């Protein structure tokens, strides 16, 4: 298999497209049937990157929780970190828990 530099470039560009990540997150939440959903921190951080550098990882941005909370609330979700679900060694990038707000529609 040959290395395709264009593929690598598209991959890097895709990682830097917050709108695409937000759309994917929105679709995943819309398809979720239960009251709670967990999302991997890097996936949410790509959707809502902070302008500040991530001091814990060069692989993904720091998460902008304020922007994420506004977005989630507008879609009927409450959002908070789920450190109890973080794999060992990932205490600075715990999964993100989405909980349906009372009265929100599925």
C-alpha positions as CSV (number, residue, x, y, z in Angstrom):
1,X,0.0,0.0,0.0
2,X,1.4,3.4,-1.0
3,X,1.3,6.4,1.3
4,X,-1.0,9.0,-0.1
5,X,0.0,12.5,1.0
6,X,-3.4,13.9,-0.2
7,X,-5.2,11.4,2.0
8,X,-3.2,12.5,5.0
9,X,-3.8,16.1,4.2
10,X,-7.6,15.6,4.0
11,X,-7.4,13.7,7.3
12,X,-5.7,16.6,9.0
13,X,-8.2,19.0,7.5
14,X,-11.1,16.9,8.5
15,X,-9.9,16.9,12.1
16,X,-9.9,20.7,11.9
17,X,-13.5,21.0,10.7
18,X,-15.5,21.6,13.9
19,X,-18.7,21.9,11.9
20,X,-18.3,18.3,10.6
21,X,-17.7,17.0,14.1
22,X,-20.7,18.9,15.4
23,X,-22.9,17.5,12.7
24,X,-21.7,14.0,13.5
25,X,-22.3,14.5,17.2
26,X,-25.7,15.9,16.6
27,X,-26.7,12.9,14.5
28,X,-25.3,10.5,17.1
29,X,-27.3,12.1,19.9
30,X,-30.5,12.3,17.7
31,X,-30.2,8.6,17.1
32,X,-29.6,7.8,20.8
33,X,-32.6,6.3,22.5
34,X,-31.7,6.5,26.2
35,X,-31.6,9.4,28.6
36,X,-27.8,9.4,28.9
37,X,-25.1,9.2,26.3
38,X,-21.3,9.2,26.5
39,X,-18.9,10.6,24.0
40,X,-15.2,10.3,23.8
41,X,-13.4,13.5,24.9
42,X,-11.3,13.9,21.7
43,X,-14.5,13.6,19.5
44,X,-16.2,16.4,21.4
45,X,-13.0,18.5,21.6
46,X,-12.7,18.4,17.8
47,X,-16.3,19.6,17.6
48,X,-15.8,22.3,20.2
49,X,-12.1,23.2,20.2
50,X,-10.9,25.8,22.7
51,X,-8.6,28.6,21.3
52,X,-6.2,27.7,24.1
53,X,-3.6,24.9,23.5
54,X,-4.2,21.6,25.1
55,X,-1.4,21.2,27.7
56,X,-2.2,17.4,28.1
57,X,-2.2,16.2,24.4
58,X,-0.9,17.3,21.1
59,X,-3.3,14.9,19.4
60,X,-6.5,16.8,20.0
61,X,-7.6,20.3,21.1
62,X,-8.7,21.3,24.6
63,X,-12.5,21.2,24.9
64,X,-14.4,24.5,25.0
65,X,-17.0,23.5,27.6
66,X,-18.9,26.8,27.5
67,X,-19.6,26.6,23.7
68,X,-20.4,22.8,24.1
69,X,-22.9,23.6,26.9
70,X,-24.7,26.2,24.9
71,X,-24.9,23.9,21.9
72,X,-26.1,20.9,23.9
73,X,-28.7,22.9,25.8
74,X,-30.1,24.2,22.6
75,X,-30.7,20.6,21.5
76,X,-32.2,19.4,24.8
77,X,-29.1,18.0,26.5
78,X,-27.2,18.7,29.7
79,X,-23.5,18.1,29.4
80,X,-20.8,17.4,32.0
81,X,-17.6,15.5,32.3
82,X,-17.7,11.8,33.3
83,X,-14.4,11.3,35.1
84,X,-15.7,8.1,36.7
85,X,-15.7,6.6,33.1
86,X,-12.2,7.8,32.1
87,X,-9.8,5.0,31.2
88,X,-6.7,4.8,33.3
89,X,-4.2,7.6,32.5
90,X,-6.9,9.8,30.9
91,X,-8.0,11.9,33.8
92,X,-7.5,15.1,31.9
93,X,-9.7,13.9,29.0
94,X,-12.7,12.1,30.5
95,X,-15.7,11.1,28.4
96,X,-18.4,13.6,28.2
97,X,-21.9,12.7,29.5
98,X,-25.0,14.0,27.7
99,X,-28.2,13.8,29.7
100,X,-31.6,14.6,28.2
101,X,-33.2,17.7,29.8
102,X,-36.7,17.2,31.2
103,X,-39.3,17.8,28.5
104,X,-36.9,17.4,25.6
105,X,-38.1,15.4,22.7
106,X,-36.4,12.3,21.3
